Amino acid sequence: MVKYMHLNSNNLTTTESLIEDLSDEELAACVGGCDIQLTVSKRKVAEVPLVELPLVGDVSANITTIGITYDPNGSGRFKSDRNVKEEVAEVDVHAILKGIASLPITTWKYKNQDETIRHIGPMAQDFAATFNVGESDRFIEVVDANGVALAAIQALYQVMQQKDSRIDELQTQLLQLKQQLAEK
């Protein structure tokens, strides 16, 4: 299935509205095979798999304005340059870690996939409710999933550092007690 979106300078739309234009049934039918084709005048600008389309920024004749570029080998690159960001704020990595701890993680398959194919992860609605990020509660944006994972790794590293420090203190105390017992 291909969802066509014609763009001109008068009707530029956000990617969120592209997604919102799809019904739940159309969205489910797109899993594993729906593309959004962007055209300007009669020229095809891009055809982006819906499952890879990030929900950031405005769609225009330049596909990179929605935050993604593709190299010839097919890997996606998402904009993350500090110069394209604003309202930057620190994250409480320990709150993120607690959020992950309570986030339901399940295994599942898409409705139109073969029975043998399984996936694992949270539901988009649970992810959005837990972390309050992204433009829609129907998708988990890759940039947000990566950010949550990196924040949790930082929190785990801090916890490990604290525990290592405490273990070192306890080992020192234990050695001191052993020396005191040996001296008696």
C-alpha positions as a printed Julia matrix, in Angstrom:
184×3 Matrix{Float64}:
  0.0     0.0     0.0
  1.29    3.48   -0.85
 -0.12    6.62    0.77
  0.44    9.54   -1.61
  0.96   13.04   -0.28
  1.25   15.88   -2.77
  3.05   18.93   -1.43
  3.39   22.45   -2.7
  4.49   25.65   -1.04
  0.91   26.36    0.05
  0.07   23.05    1.68
  3.17   21.88    3.52
  2.05   19.52    6.22
  3.63   17.98    9.28
  4.48   14.3     9.37
  2.16   14.0    12.36
 -0.78   14.94   10.14
  0.4    12.39    7.56
  0.13    9.72   10.22
 -3.09   11.09   11.69
 -4.67   10.92    8.21
 -4.43    7.13    8.4
 -7.15    5.16   10.13
 -6.15    2.41   12.56
 -7.0    -0.14    9.86
 -4.87    1.66    7.24
 -2.04    1.96    9.72
 -2.25   -1.75   10.57
 -2.33   -2.59    6.86
  0.85   -0.57    6.38
  2.97   -2.63    8.74
  5.73   -4.21    6.73
  4.78   -2.67    3.41
  3.27    0.8     3.39
  5.16    3.73    1.95
  4.41    7.4     2.03
  5.28    8.93   -1.31
  6.02   12.64   -1.25
  5.69   14.6    -4.49
  6.21   18.23   -5.42
  4.43   19.3    -8.6
  4.53   16.03  -10.52
  8.01   15.06   -9.35
  8.42   12.27   -6.8
 10.58   13.64   -4.01
 10.77   10.58   -1.81
  9.07    7.35   -0.92
  9.62    6.58    2.72
  8.59    3.35    4.43
  6.0     4.34    7.03
  7.59    2.1     9.63
 10.8     4.16    9.27
  9.27    7.62    8.97
 10.18    9.75   11.96
  7.48   11.99   13.35
  9.57   15.13   13.69
  9.53   18.45   11.93
  7.83   19.62    8.79
  7.65   17.73    5.53
  8.9    19.68    2.55
 10.48   19.06   -0.81
 13.71   18.16    0.97
 13.25   14.87    2.81
 16.02   15.81    5.27
 13.77   18.44    6.85
 11.81   15.7     8.56
 14.98   14.63   10.28
 16.1    11.6     8.31
 18.57   10.98    5.53
 19.45    7.73    3.83
 22.82    6.63    2.58
 23.15    4.47   -0.55
 23.39    1.36    1.62
 20.02    2.05    3.18
 20.91    3.01    6.75
 18.92    5.83    8.29
 20.54    8.84    9.89
 18.52   11.04   12.21
 19.31   14.69   12.86
 20.81   15.17   16.28
 22.95   18.27   15.8
 22.63   20.66   18.75
 22.19   23.49   16.25
 18.75   22.19   15.21
 17.5    21.81   18.78
 16.03   24.19   21.33
 14.62   24.08   24.85
 17.31   21.56   25.84
 16.93   20.31   29.42
 18.76   17.78   31.59
 17.13   14.41   32.17
 16.76   12.63   35.5
 18.39    9.39   34.38
 17.29    7.6    37.56
 13.64    8.51   36.88
 14.08    7.12   33.36
 15.49    3.9    34.81
 12.52    3.62   37.18
 10.19    4.22   34.24
 11.8     1.38   32.32
 11.48   -0.88   35.35
  7.71   -0.36   35.37
  7.24   -0.3    31.57
  5.44   -3.43   30.33
  7.68   -5.24   27.83
  5.92   -7.91   25.82
  6.48  -10.12   22.84
  4.07   -9.85   19.95
  3.59   -9.96   16.18
  2.05   -7.47   13.79
 -1.42   -8.49   12.64
 -0.43   -9.04    9.02
  2.92  -10.78    9.64
  3.69  -14.44    9.38
  2.96  -16.4    12.58
  6.66  -17.26   12.96
  7.79  -13.63   13.22
  7.94  -12.23   16.77
  8.99   -8.86   18.14
  9.73   -7.65   21.65
  9.21   -4.25   23.19
  6.78   -1.88   24.82
  3.52   -0.65   23.36
  3.74    2.9    22.02
  0.92    4.06   24.3
  2.75    2.79   27.42
  6.03    4.34   26.24
  4.4     7.73   25.63
  2.6     7.66   28.98
  5.76    6.68   30.86
  8.24    9.09   29.28
  6.0    11.82   27.83
  8.01   12.12   24.61
  7.23   12.01   20.91
  4.49   13.46   18.76
  2.08   10.54   18.96
  1.23    7.71   21.31
  0.93    5.38   18.31
  4.67    5.25   17.53
  7.94    5.04   19.42
 10.34    7.37   17.69
 13.81    5.9    17.29
 15.42    9.04   18.7
 13.34    8.71   21.89
 13.97    4.96   22.26
 17.69    5.6    21.9
 17.58    8.47   24.39
 15.69    6.42   26.96
 18.12    3.51   26.56
 21.19    5.77   26.9
 19.72    7.54   29.95
 19.06    4.18   31.61
 22.6     3.03   30.84
 23.95    6.19   32.49
 21.78    5.57   35.56
 22.94    1.95   35.79
 26.56    3.09   35.48
 26.06    5.56   38.34
 24.44    2.86   40.49
 27.33    0.49   39.74
 29.88    3.17   40.65
 28.13    3.77   43.97
 27.98    0.06   44.72
 31.63   -0.44   43.73
 32.61    2.39   46.06
 30.59    0.86   48.9
 32.11   -2.59   48.25
 35.61   -1.04   48.4
 34.75    0.6    51.75
 33.42   -2.68   53.15
 36.46   -4.62   51.93
 38.73   -2.1    53.63
 36.74   -2.43   56.87
 36.88   -6.22   56.61
 40.66   -6.18   56.18
 40.99   -3.89   59.19
 38.83   -6.23   61.3
 40.88   -9.25   60.18
 44.1    -7.45   61.14
 42.67   -6.56   64.54
 41.64  -10.18   65.14
 45.06  -11.44   64.03
 46.79   -9.08   66.45
 44.87  -10.46   69.44
